[in-house]
Amino acid sequence: MKKLPEVCKALELKLPVTSRELFAEFNLLSGHPWEETAGSEVTTYYPCLYGIAQTERPRRILEIGTAFGMSAATLLKASPEIELFVSLDLGIYADQLGFSTNNIDFAREKIHDWCRRKGIPVERVRFFRANTQPLGKGDNENMGADIPRWHQIPELVNLLKEHEFDLIFVDGKHTEDGLFNDLTTFWPFLKPGGLIVCDDLHDEATYQGIFPWAGDTLRSFERFLRDHEPEIEEFFIWDFPQVPPEGLLGRRPFGLIRKKRLLTQSPETPNSEGLAPPDRTKPDSTQEKRLASSGPDPTNKPVFATGADLKRQPAFPGDQVTRNDSRAVQENREGERLFLQGDVEGALKAFTRAIAIAPNLAPAYNNLGVCYWQKGEFENAVNHFLKALELDPDNADALANYIKILISLNEVEGAKKLYSNYLKRNPAGDEEIASVLANFTPPPCVTIEHKEMGAVGIPVVSVKNLHEKLGFERPISYPVSSFIKPLAEWKMESDDAPTFRYIYRNFRPRRHLEFGTWQGTGTVYCLEECDATVWTINLPFGEDKPSGEAAYGCEEAELPAIRAWARKLGLPEQGSYRTDTIGFIGRVYLQKELGHRVCQIYCDSRKWEISNYPPGFFDSALIDGGHTKDVVINDTLKAFQLARSGGIIMWHDFCPPIWKEFATTLGVTEGVLAIWKEIQKQVEQLFWIYPSFILLAVKK
């Protein structure tokens, strides 16, 4: 991939489109306050933005600052593979400029009209009225204070959680810390390797008195670069984009920031017999990549723990370093030198001497673990990595080594839990550990040990290979955050949603059957990704826990939206609501005005009469209703009776590694295994998707 300056300089020589060509297609050459800019030959701002987006080929775009939809039009036109476009704005711009129509409504109408003409589902292009600035930090307190913050809009929060964005365009609040706040807030939603573009980086010396934000935006940009330096691959300030009038008064400098990519090459996974390297006479290249590096080697090659330098990585309690401590550090460094020369035995002796002198020197324990790993003494290696972590729980080098061992033994969930705990203390994370977890290749089969059925082998397909298994053209774009998250911390709305949406978008059922509506979130995944009509079933008055409590309530983030819905129903305001009863069932698809494509059935699915439905009526089915064994068996048998040949049937809350940890996964697994052999007879394919809570079958 070309560096950002190369891309920009090439665009300066030849822009791919003119501003007039862009906006004619969207009917945006007139009817708004920026008519002159839209049609002017001077305007290179939007052609420059188009060229950047065209080079990036984004599938998911987040925009901060909708205005009148001109940048949205530019980005969408440049992105033919778009899967999701989300735009946020205060929606007060029109009032400020004396324009009669709300600017968000104006933009939505123009953009959605274009989408319909191009055959792009409008559900993929979303506009929200939202305040992006953090509360109490000065910005947007003087305007739009009554507009909901972005994190108070559950639908928006779920969209951001479910997706990583390839490109983020920031053109929001300019003054004070506005740009810094927006960059900081939305940076976590940018995928590794993704690009942020912002504008109006006017320096104070040149533009003071011309633009009110002169200096503010540039300081925000530079401050963000300093604060996030370890996460940034490259950046560039492009002082070329222009709007009328020509010259200095119309110059609109862009700022571009590329997020670091995750490492694509993962360490070799040893075979099940152990971690023995192929050549024990010299350090294994896999180990040399990282294994314990906490500081640079003078030769600029990654080594073990040159970070035993006590000022950078304290290994002893307190602040004082004794002569003995210094001797221990010297022995540790001698061990590193010997290891790099291929003298593993000599290195082992040096690290042992270091520990004898200073028993609390965590890097030396880690390095000893590396030596024992190299020698094939795996139990010894593990014990030393664990000792290093006991002394220093945040030692990323020892953690990386221990995680590699766990993964080699297919103990990936244990590895994820360790990393999850590390992230709680170190939110910035560790790039190599994240890469190792994200690139884990699951075994072709996992075994469930069942007291009645014995050992049952469950075929496994990585979500990365789902397109090959199901014959889809493109692989899924799946968030790294879900790859590295322990399954026990999984949430359907953020972690399984991308997989469900991908399947619906590519399989494109016309008639879909769903057991278990609840609020209709899963229903919406299908409705928004294809043209299906959905038949969905739910108990009319909800489900109770054995204790008698309501099984389904609501999370705090959802409460404002649910209260607003309750007011529409004429219900009094409450601290919590039962959300799986008539009135709330299907709330999400009703709020999105998708109810015209839903056949809502209120009953116990065990009593649902299916004799009037012809066999093969449904193209796909999702079993996510009652999670007890008998209900799962009932829903499965009915789904197979009604699904067509070649149809897809999915079970949610099926997750072999943790099937006993939750009542939901236990009930679903018990139900599926009870009729496992019968299911196998009726399917062409049957597999658990890793990582997910989804079992998928293709009917014969």
N, C-alpha and C positions, 0 to 999 in steps of 0.2 A: 504494500500500500504506500502511495506517495505521501511525503511529509506535507503538513499543512501549508507551508510557504510555497512549495512547488505547485500545489493545487491552485492556490490563490493567484500566483503569478501567471499560470496558464490561462485562468479565466480572464485576467486583465487583458490578455492578448486577443481573446475571442470569447465573448459571452454567448451562451447557447440559445438565448431567447431575448426578445425585447419586452419591456414592461407592457407596451400596448398589446402585443401578442398574448401575453399571459392573461391580462384582465378582460380582454374581449370575450374569451371563452367562458368567463364567469359572470358576464354582464356587470362588471365592476369598473367600467370606464367612466361611469357617471352615476349620479344619484346619491353621492356621499361627499363629505367635506374635502376629500383628497383627490378630487377629479384631476387636477392639474398634474399631481405626482403620477397618477396611474397612466396617463397618456403621453407623458413627456419623453422626448428622446434623451433628455439629460439624465433621466432616472436609471441608474445602474444598481440601486439598492436591491430591488427584487430579483433582477436577473442574477446578481451575485449570490443571493440566498438560494435561488433555484439551482445554480451551478454547484454550490456546496452540497445541497440535498441530493442532487442527481448523482454526485460522486459517491455519497454515502449509501445510497439505495436503502433507506430505512423502511422497516415494516411497521415500526411503532414510533410515533412522534408525540411529544408533549410540548404544548405551547403555553407560555405565561404571557398573557397580554393579547387578547383577541383583536381589539380595536374594531375595525370595520371589515375584517376578514381577508385583508390583502395578503398578509404573510401566510395565513392558513391556505389560501388559494395557491400561493406560490409553492409551498411545501407539498401539498397534495398533488399538484400537477407534476412535480418533479419525482414523485414516489409511486410508480405504477404498481408496486407490490404491497401497498399499504394494507395493514390489517387492523390498525387502531390509531386514531388521531384524537387527542384530548386537548381542548383549549380552555383556559381559565381567564376570567376577566372580572373586574369590579362592576362593569356594566353602567358606568356613570359618565363615560367619555362623550356620549351623544349630548347629554345635558350640559356638559361643560362647553361644548362647541355650538350649542343651540340647534342641534339636529333633532327632528321630530320623532324619529324612531330609535328605540333602544339599540345601541350598537351591537350587542350580542344577538338580538333577534334579527337585525339586519344581516349580520354575518352568517348566522345559521341558515336563513332563507336562501341566500345566494349560494352558499356552499352545498347545501342539501339538494338544491335544484340541479347543480352540476353533477352531484353524485348520482342522482336518479338518471340523468341523461347518459352517464357513463356506466350504469349498471353496478355501481358500488353501493352496498347496503348502507343506508344512512345511520344504522345503529353503530357502525364502525367509526363514525365521525361525531364526536360528542362535545358539546359546549356547556360550561358550567359558570354560573355567577358565583364567584368565590373570592375571598380576600386571602391572598397568599402570604401576607406579612405576619410575623409572630406577634402575639399580643404583648403590648406594653413596651415595645422597643422603639417607639417614636413614629415609625413609618405607618401610614394609612390609619393613624389615629385621628388625623385631621380630615380624612375623607374616607367614605365607605366603611365607617366604624360599625355600622349596623348590618353589614353584609356578612353572612356566615364565613368563618375561617374554613379553609379547604379541608381541615381535619375534622370538621363538624358535619361534613356531608358524607354519609355512609356509602352511598353509591360511588362517589369519587374515590374515597379511601380504598374501597374494594378494587376498583380499577387499577389504582396505583400499586396495590399489594400484589395483584395477580400478574402484572406485566413488568418487564424491564424494557426501558425505552432505548431505541437506537440513536435518536436525536432529540435534543431538548432545545427549544428556541426561547430565550428569555428576553422579553421586551415589556417588562412590567414597570414597577415603581423605580424612578431614576434617582430621586434625591435622597440625601442622607445615606442610610445603609440599605436602601431598598434593593439594589442589585445584589449586594453581598448576601442579604437574607434569602433572596430567591435562589441564588446559586447554591447556598448551603442547604436549604430545605429540600431541593429537588435533586441534588447530586446523588443521593442514595438510590434514586429510581433510574439512574442512567446505567446501562449495562457496561461491563468491562469492554473497553475498546470503543465505546460510544462517544458521541461528540456533543458538547454544549456550544451553542452559538448565542452571543448577546450583542447588543448594538450600542451606539452612542457613547463610545469611550473617548469623550472629548477631554483633552488635558486643559488644566486651568490656565496655564500661561498663554496658550493660543486662543482659547475660546471664551475666556472670562467676559461676561457682559453680553455674549451672544446666546449661549444656552444656559438656563438656570441650573442645570445639573453638572456643568463643567467642573471637573475635578472629582465630584462625588462618585460618578460611575467608574472612573479609572481607579480611584482609591479602593473602591469595593472590589474591583476585579483583581487588583494586585494583592489586596489582603486575602482574598480567597485563594490565590495561587500560593501564598506563603503558608496558609493554614492547611492546605491539602497537597503540599508538594510531593509526599510519598505516593500519592494515588494518581498523580498526573503523568501521562506519557509525554505530552508536548502541548505547547500553546502558541498562539500567534495573534498579534493585533494587526488587522488588515485595514489600512487607512486608504481605502479606494472607493467603497460604496458611496453613492451620491444620489441626492434628490434635488429638485429645483430649490433655489437658484444655483446655477453652475458656479463652482468654486468653493471657497472656504465656508461660506454660509450654508451650503447644502451638503457638506461632507458628513458622512455617518459611519465612523469607524466600527468595524466588527471586532469582537473578541471571540476566539475559538479555543476550546480546551478539550483535548483528547484524554479520556480516562484510560488508565493502564489496563492492558489486556491481562487476563489470567494466563498463567503458564499453560501451554497446550500440550507439552510433553510431560507425561506423568512417569514417576519412577517405575522400573520394571517390577512386576508383581511376582514374587518368588512362588515356586510350586508348593503344593500342600505338604511336602516333606520338610520344608524349612526355608530359611532365608539364605542358604549357602550361595555365595557369589561364584561366578564361573571361574574366576582366577583368584586364588588366595595368596598369590605372591605379591600383589600390588593392590592398592585401594580400589574398590569397585567404583566405577564411574558414577553409578547412581548415588552412592554414599558421598562421593566427592562433590556432587551438586549442592548439597545442603547440609545434611546430617547434623550439623551443630553450629553452623556459622552464626556468630553474633557480632562480627566485626570484620572489616576488610583485611585480607592477606596482602602483604606488601607487593606480591606478584600479581595482585588483582584476580586471583583464582579463589572460588569459594572453598573454605576449609571448615574445620570444626569450630572451636570456641575461642577464636582470638579475642573475643569479647570477655575473656577472663580478666582483662583490664578492669580493676575494681571501680574506677571512676564511672565507667559506662555500664557495667553489669555487676553490681555489688553481690558478692558471694558470702559475706560474713555479716553477722549482726553488728550494728553500731557503725560508726564512721571511721574508726581507727584501723589502720593497716599495720600489722606488726611485721618485723623482719621475717618471721616464719611465713606469714601470709605472702610476702613478696617472693620468697623462695618457692612457695607452692605455685605461684603464677608462672615463675620461670620454668619450673618442671613441666607445667601444663603446656607452655609454648614449645618446649623442647619435644614433648610428645607429638605435638602437631607437626613439627618439622620432620620428625622421623617417619610419621605416618605418610606424609606426602612424598617421602623418598622411597616408600614401599616397605619400610621396616616396621611391620605391625607389632612384632614382639617387642622391639625396642620402645615403640610408642606406648605399649601397654605397661611396660615397667615404669616409664616416666610418669604416666598418669597415676599409677599406683603410688609412686613416691609423693606426688602432689597431694593425694588424699591423706596419706599418712601424716604429712606435715599440717594440712588444713582440712580436717574432716568435713567441713561445711562448704567446700568449693564445688558448687553444683555443676559448672561446666566440665570439670574433670570427670565427674561421674558420668555425664553424658558421653564424653569422649571415650571413656572406658567401655561404655555400652556399644559404641561404634566398633571398637576393636573386637569385642566378643562377637558381635554380629558378623564381622568380617571372618572370624575364625570358625563360625558355625556353631558357637555356643549360645544358642538363642535364649535359653532360660536365664543365663547370666546376663545377657544383653538387656533383657526386659527388666530384670531386677535393678540394674544400674540406671536405666532410663527412669524407672519409677522413683528411685532414690533422688535423682536430679530434680524431679517434679515435686517430691516431698519437700526438698530444701527450697525450691523456687517454683511454685505452681504456675508462674507466668513465663517460664522458660520455654519459648516457642520452639527452640531447637530440639529439646528433649521431647516435647509434645509431638513434634512432627515425626520424630523417629518412632515413638511408641505407637502413634496412629498408623504409620506404615506397617508395623508389625501386625496390629489388629486387623487391618484391611487384608493383609496377606493370608490371614486365617479366616477371612470372611466374617469377621466380627465388626462389620461396618457400622452397625447401630451403636455399639459401644464407643467406636471412634467418633461418631457424630455427637454423642452426648458429651464426651470430653471437650470437643471443640466448641460446643454450644456453651458450656460452662466458662470456657476461656473467653468467648466473645462477650459474655456478660461483664467480665472484668476488663476486657480489652476490645472495645467496640470496633476499632479499626481492623481487627482481625489479622490474619496472616495469609498472604497470597498463596504461598506454596501449599499450605495445609488445605486451603479452600480448593485449590486446583486438584490435589490428590483425591479429595472426597468427591469433587464434581466429575472426575474422570474415572471413577470406580466402575468397573465392568462387573455386573452381577453374574453369579453362576447360572447356568441354563436351567437349573431346577433347585427349588428349596423344599425342605421336608417338614411337614407338620406331624408331630408325634401325637396321635389321638388315642385316648384310653380304650376306645371301642374298635376303631378302624385300624389301629396300628400306625405305621409310618405311611403317610400319603405324600407322594411327590407332586409338587405344583410347578408346572413349567413357568419360566420367567422370561420376559422380554423387556429390555431396557427401553425407556421412553424415547431414547435417541434413535432406536431402530424400529419404532412403531410404524413409520411410513413404509419400510420394506416389508414388514409383516402383513400390513393391511392393503398394500398396493397403492399408497398415496404418493403423489408426485414429489412433495417437499417434506423434509423432516420438520419436526416441531421446533419452535423457538421457545426454549424452556428456561425459566429463571434459575440462575445459579443458586440463589438463596434457598430454593426448595431442594436442590441436590444435596446441599450440605446440612439441611435441617434434620434432626432426629425425627423419625416417623411418629414418635409419641407426642411431638409438638405440632403435628400436622393440622392444618385447617383447610377444609374443602374450598372455602372462598378464595384463598390465596394460593394453595398448593395443588389441589386437584382440578381447580377450575381451568387452568390452561390446557390440561389434557382433555377434559370433557369438550371444551370449545374446539380444540383441534380436531377431535374425532367427528363432531357434528359438522364442522366446516368442510371437512374433506369427504365424509361419507354421504352427507346431504340427504338424510331421510325425509320422506314426504309425510309419513305418519309415524309418530313417535309415542310410545307408551311409557308412562312414568308411575311407579309405585312410590308414593310419598311426596306430597307437594310441599308441605310446610309453608313457608312464606313465598315460595315460587322462585327462589334464587336459581336452583338447578334447572327449572323450567326455562328461565330466561337464557341460560347458556345455549340451549337448543334453539330457541326462538330467534335469538340475535345472530346466530351463525348460519342459519339455513332457512328455507321457506316452509318448514314443517308445520303441520297442525299437531298439537300435543294433547293427548288424553292423559290426565293425571288424577290420581286417586289419593284421598286422605280421609282419615276418620273425621267426622263432622265436629266433634267436640274434644278432640285432642287425645293425647296419650298420657297416662300417669306412670310415675315410677312406683316400684313396690311399696315405697313409703307413703304413697298417696299424693305426693307433690306432683305438680305439672312437669312433664318431661321436657317441655320446650318453653323457654322464656325469651329474653333478649339481652344482648350485650349492651354495655353502657354507651358505646359509640352509636348504636342503633336507636337509642331511646328518643332523641329528638324527632326522628322521622316517624317512629311508631306512635309517638304522642300526637303528631300532626295528623296521622292516619286515623287515630282513635277519635280525634275531634270531628273528622269528616263523618265518622260513624255515629256521632252523637254520644260518645262515651265520656265519662268524667276522667280528668287527669289522674293518673296513678303513678306510683313509684316503679311498678313493673307491670308487664302485661303477659297474659298467656297467648302466645303467638301461633298456636297450632289449632285454633278453633275458628268456626265460621266467622267471617269478618276480617280475620287476619290471614287466613289461608289464601295463598296466591297474591298477597299484597304487592310483592315486587313486580310481578308481570302486569298487574292492574295499574300500578303507578306509571309503568312504562307504556301504558295504553296498548298492550299486546294481548289483551283478553279475547279479542275477536278471533284469535288463532288457537284458543284453548278450550277443550271440553273438560270442565271440572266435574269430577265424580266424588260425591260425599258418601263414603260407606267403609265398613271393614272389608278389606280386600278379600278376606276369606268368604264373604257373602256375595262378592261381585259376580253377577251372572254374565257369562261370556258366550252363551249359546247363540246369540244373535250376531256375533262377530264372526265373519268367515275366517277359516284358517289362512294364515299368511297375510293377514290384514295390515300388520305393522312392520315397518322396515327396521325399527330398532326399539329396544326396551331398556329401561334403567330400573333396577330393583333397589330401592332406597327407602322403603316404608318401615313397617314394623321390623324390629331387629331381633325378634325372638325366633328360635329354631322353627316352630310350626308355621309362623307367618312367612319366613324366608322360603320354606319348602313350597308353601301354597303359591306365593308370587312367582317363584321360579317355574313351576309346572305350568301355570297359566301363561307366563311369558313365552315359553316354548311352544305352547299350543297356538298362540296368536302370531308369532313372528314368522316372517317369510323365509324361504330358503336363501341363504347368503346374508340374512339379516344379522345385526349385531345385538347381543344381549350383554348388559353390564351389571355387575353387583358393586354397590358402594359399601365402604367399611369392611372390605376384605383385605387383610394385611398380614400375611403369614409371620413375619418376624415378631409381631407384637399382638398376635391374635388373642392371647389370654389377658391382656392388660386392661381392656375396656369391655363393658357389658355389650356394647354395640358390635365390636369386632368378634367377640366370643359367640354371640347369637348368630351372626351372619355366617361365620365359619362352621359352626355346628350344623346349621341348616344346609349349607352347600355340601359339606362332606357327607351328610346323611344320604344324599342322592347323587353323589359324585359319579358313580359308575353309570347311572342313568343319564346324567348330563353328558358324559364322555361319548356315549353312543349316538348322541344327537348333534355333535358338533364337528366341524372341520378343524377349528382351532380353539384352544382354550389355554389362557395364560394370565398370570398376574403381571401387571405393568409395574416395573421398578423405576423410580420410587413413586408409590401411590397407594391409595386405598381402593384400587379398582381391579376387579377380576373381569376379564373380557372373553366372550365366546363368539364365534361365528357359526351360525347354524348351518348344518348340511343342506 
